[in-house]
Amino acid sequence: MLKKILFVFILALIGFSGMMASNLFAACSSTTCYGKIHRIYYHSSGVLYIETDGDESVLGCTSPSGAYVTLPSDDPNFNRKYAMLLTAISQQMPIGLRIYTGSPTCEIAYLYLDD
């Protein structure tokens, strides 16, 4: 009986640590979100909306729907930033998204990838 209880406890512990590890790096602060991309879509207005597995509502800006950061198509580095986003998605890598503080749409200032 004790072996069964210990076995169930170990399985539960492994499951819990796996859940913790999957969200270990997902976080947003007042200036940055770091995590995996959950959703990305290009709106007809010319704005790319990006949602991570972090909480964009804590950013020091006005997040559209409380869940997105934005990348307008008229950004001079739009193509480079978009390429980095697509790389992070295709490689399932976490990415850092630094926003312009106080931006009315949580516009991305720069991005970074870590190995």
C-alpha positions, -999 to +999 in steps of 0.1 A: +000+000+000+028+024+009+045+017-024+013+026-043+009+059-024+046+067-030+042+059-067+011+081-071+029+109-052+060+107-075+038+107-106+019+138-093+052+155-085+066+148-120+034+161-135+035+193-114+071+200-122+064+195-159+036+221-157+059+245-139+087+241-165+064+248-194+056+282-180+089+289-163+101+315-188+067+331-197+065+365-180+057+401-187+070+431-168+062+468-173+085+469-203+090+434-217+073+402-224+094+370-227+079+337-237+065+317-266+042+333-292+006+321-288-010+341-316+000+364-343-022+380-369-020+407-394-049+431-394-062+449-425-053+482-408-016+473-414-008+463-378+006+429-367-008+417-334+013+394-312+002+375-281+027+356-260+021+331-232+028+359-207+003+385-194+005+415-217-020+435-195+009+442-170+029+461-196+034+499-192+013+507-223-023+503-235-024+467-247-051+461-274-077+438-257-053+435-228-036+406-247-014+419-275+017+439-284+017+454-319+041+459-348+028+485-373+037+478-410+052+513-413+079+504-387+113+509-405+124+475-393+091+457-398+105+430-421+134+422-397+112+421-367+086+400-385+114+375-396+125+372-359+089+365-348+085+338-375+118+322-365+107+321-329+074+305-339+088+280-363+116+269-338+092+270-308+117+294-291+108+319-264+113+355-276+117+388-258+095+417-269+105+451-255+078+478-259+079+515-261+069+525-226+036+544-226+029+534-262-009+537-270-008+503-286+021+485-269+043+489-300+074+467-301+107+487-298+129+457-302+130+419-300+156+394-288+161+356-290+183+336-265+198+302-271 
